[in-house]
């Protein structure tokens, strides 16, 4: 926790483009500190996976306007659930996000439907939503989405998918992993 506090209060990394703090036992408070830091204006890639930041951490992060250049975000294994994904889907601060990893987060149809309806992620091309609790309704929403028109790569392995929905997804996405 002290390390992340020192990092986010340091002005020595104004050109930092990639920050990987995965597996560092940071929580919502540390993510709040990161979200409040204006010292990373060039950051384009952020990995906070395996930290269990939870819904509160995700909500704090997506409320930040300090990451306009972020193109890659990995929040896998962070217990963000549907509410965390809904917060991201409704945030207008990540228009350049092209790659999102929300795998292993207990996300269901509600979270995926929020992503599918989001107009805030126009450049999203790659989505890893594997190993969640997504069912046919959420996956059909992704397949029918008019908001995620640039989405070409989708990983939904480890979710409950029936054969009809798998075919529909295969017809929509250039790269699909579902089994």
Secondary structure, 3 states (H helix, E strand, C coil): CHHHHHHHCCCCCCCCCEEECCCCCCCHHHHHHHHCCCCCCCCCEEECCCCCCHHHHHHHHHCCCCCCCCCEEECCCCCCHHHHHHHHHHCCCCCCCCEEECCCCCCCHHHHHHHHHCCCCCCCCEEECCCCCCCHHHHHHHHHCCCCCCCCEEECCCCCCCHHHHHHHHHHCCEEECC
